[in-house]
Amino acid sequence: MKVVLKNILRKKAIYLIKTIGIGVYEIIIDIELSFLTINSIEFDEKADCIFLHAFEEDDFDLIFDFDDLNEEDMLRIIKVLDRI
């Protein structure tokens, strides 16, 4: 059941990124997750992945895969993107 839920959330996130971005599939936005605040969310169409970026001091970019998040954090992202 978790796999089905994560797949639905993933598809919804991709849809929102594409809709909001209008051809540019990276959205610069701060979203607080359970373990840190991300600063950007990006859909890479070639890799078919959603990447989350957290920019730290000295221009250090931490990159996370949306698929590795728990359902709660996925829902937080969906809710924030859905309000835009």
C-alpha positions in Angstrom: 0.0 0.0 0.0 2.9 2.4 0.8 4.3 1.9 -2.7 1.0 2.9 -4.3 0.7 6.0 -2.1 4.3 7.1 -2.9 3.7 6.6 -6.6 0.5 8.7 -6.5 2.4 11.4 -4.5 5.3 11.3 -7.0 3.0 11.7 -10.0 1.2 14.6 -8.3 4.5 16.3 -7.5 5.6 16.0 -11.1 2.3 17.4 -12.4 2.6 20.4 -10.0 6.2 21.1 -10.9 5.4 21.0 -14.6 2.3 23.1 -14.2 3.9 25.8 -12.0 7.2 25.8 -13.9 5.6 26.3 -17.4 8.5 24.7 -19.2 11.1 25.2 -16.5 11.1 22.2 -14.2 12.9 23.8 -11.2 11.1 25.8 -8.6 13.0 27.9 -6.2 11.0 27.7 -2.9 11.8 27.0 0.7 9.9 24.0 2.1 10.5 22.8 5.6 10.7 19.1 5.9 11.1 16.9 9.0 14.9 16.8 8.7 15.8 20.1 7.0 14.6 22.9 4.8 14.9 22.5 1.1 15.4 25.5 -1.1 14.6 24.1 -4.6 12.7 21.2 -6.2 13.5 20.0 -9.6 12.1 17.4 -12.0 14.7 15.9 -14.3 12.7 14.5 -17.2 15.6 12.5 -18.7 16.4 10.8 -15.4 12.7 10.7 -14.4 13.6 11.9 -10.9 12.5 14.6 -8.6 15.5 16.2 -6.9 15.4 18.3 -3.8 18.2 20.9 -3.2 19.3 22.3 0.1 21.9 25.1 -0.2 24.3 25.3 2.7 27.1 27.7 3.5 29.9 28.1 1.0 27.6 27.2 -1.9 27.4 23.6 -0.8 24.4 21.9 -2.5 22.8 18.9 -0.7 20.7 16.9 -3.1 18.0 14.4 -2.1 15.7 12.1 -4.1 12.0 12.7 -3.6 11.4 8.9 -3.7 13.6 8.5 -0.6 11.3 10.7 1.5 8.7 9.5 3.9 5.0 10.0 3.1 4.7 12.9 5.5 7.4 14.9 3.9 6.1 14.1 0.4 2.7 15.4 1.5 4.2 18.6 2.9 5.8 19.3 -0.5 2.6 18.6 -2.4 0.6 20.9 -0.1 3.1 23.8 -0.5 3.2 23.4 -4.3 -0.6 23.1 -4.5 -0.9 26.5 -2.8 1.2 28.3 -5.5 
